[in-house]
Amino acid sequence: MINRLHVNIAGIELASPLVLASGIMGLSASSMERVAELGAGAVTAKSCGLEERKGHACPAILPFGFGLLNAVGLANPGVDDMIEELRTFRLQSEVPVFASIFGKTVDEFPEVAARIAEAMPSMIEVNVSCPNVASEFGRPFAADPALVGQITRKVRERVTDIPISIKLSLQCLSLAEVAKACADNGADAITAINSVGPGMIIDPNVRRPVLANRMGGLSGPAILPLAVRAVWEIAEAVSLPIIGTGGVETAEDVIQMVLAGATAVGVGTAVYTRGLAAFSSINSDLHVFMQERGINSLSDLKGAAHV
């Protein structure tokens, strides 16, 4: 039987192009295993730093008509605990697991990367683009191609035997220039995009912002066109494989990402809006879409919209 959904990204074999996005169900081995069982081709753990971080006060996640506002603020147990969760997951599942890391400084990224590499994840995703902590860490690293290049190079020097993907943001003057900085400094892949914003929702009754942090990153269907455009621009600029992420909820959304140039596709907010069944449902609909059109491999569609 043809496995129409099989993809290979940076040498990693995935039975489905769907990748659990970082920050959703990725805090523990048991939650990631549940997602893997329901059809994810790979799972990405929650971003971790050197030390435990409590994040922002609740309410920190706000669903609204077109997606979510998220001000979790990179809450995580620290790299030591995440290493143990990743090791446990690898003992329980054969599905590839991607570790996600962040740093407060350029020099902290390679330190976290070297530590998380001890858990032997299939890939390390370097989150240079979280918009929720800009007021604490300064302007997102992803806004500056030179900084992204430095971080990529430093991580590559410390981690030589595990693929690395750099998670980018729209908060930059040129996605093409940032993508080139990744490619020129040793990245194996690019994840695009992170949540956008930050945005704000005010409760008209109490006349105050709803989120305790006032502002949060926007994700969900509202940003799908932005994410598709970002994947398109990156694919035009570099030949690195792309994990297209942002607003994906349906098989048609996945096809858009692939046509724009993505190899794999991140799914995050859909877990909130559709539940964990989103993975099996999207996989099923993808198979039907391809079978009806005589498409045997997603690689036949990759970047086809550019022609």
Secondary structure by P-SEA (a helix, b strand, c coil): ccccccccccccccccccccccccccccaaaaaaaaaacccbbbccccccccccccccccccccccbbbbccccccccaaaaaaaaaaaaaccccbbbbbbccccaaaaaaaaaaaccccccbbbbccccccccccccccccccaaaaaaaaaaaaaacccbbbbbbbccccccaaaaaaaaaaccccccccccccccbbbbccccccccccccbbbbbcccaaaaaaaaaaaaaaccccccccccccccaaaaaaaaaacccbbbbcccccccccaaaaaaaaaaaaaaaaacccccccccccccc
